[in-house]
């Protein structure tokens, strides 16, 4: 029984991976590691790659953690926003003076579209986006913005730039 369950789970994960372009697969999530740095009394996870950026809020990297960019990132995959109303981003994200470029999304079904889809009591700052391409159609969308689509009781401030 255990073997059948594992096989079905692996099949389901494989289908989910194929059907979700721009989504980091479960197998990949297990292998993505981020270094940490302590600033003041907070621990930040250092984001250096596209895969690390995609892993925020997935697997071992919770929506409530603090993240800091440690290099410029050029996105090559379709972007899926970080956070939604069922699982909002509640941590902090410090762009640290680096640039995220080539953010592209063409969703027909996403409710919240942007780098961050839904932030609740979280903080986004020092973020620079360059070459943003957001296209959306359909009736499901609720909010679209390059940085944060919805922010409830959170903060988006200081040096947030779109080029």
C-alpha positions, 0 to 999 in steps of 0.5 A: 500500500505504501509503495502504491501511495508513493507511486501515485504521489510521484505521478501527481507531482510529475503532472503538477510540474509539467502543468505549471510552467514557472513553478519550481518542482517538488524535487527541485525544492528539496535541493534548493538551499539558501544561506542565511545572514543575521542583521540586527536580531533578524535572520534573513535568507539570501536570495541569489538565483531565480530558483531561490526566488521561486522557492519563497513560500514553498517547501522549507522556505515559509511565507513568514521568513525574512528574505534579502536579495544578494545579486541581480536576478534575470528571470527566464521563466513565467512568473507566479506571484509570491503569496495569495489570499489562502497563503499570504506573504507575511515576512519581509523582502529586502531588495538590497539595491539589486534588480530583478529583471524580465518579470513576465506573467500572462495568466488567465486564471491568477487572482493576484498578479505581480512579484508579490500577489498577496502580502499581509502584515509583511514588508517589501522594500529596496526592490527594483524591477526592470523590463516587466511584462504583465498580461492578464485576461479573464474574469478571475483577476482581482489585482495587478501591480508590478511589485505587490498586487494586494497589501493588507496591514503591510508595508511597501516602502523605501526605494521601490523602483520600476524601470 
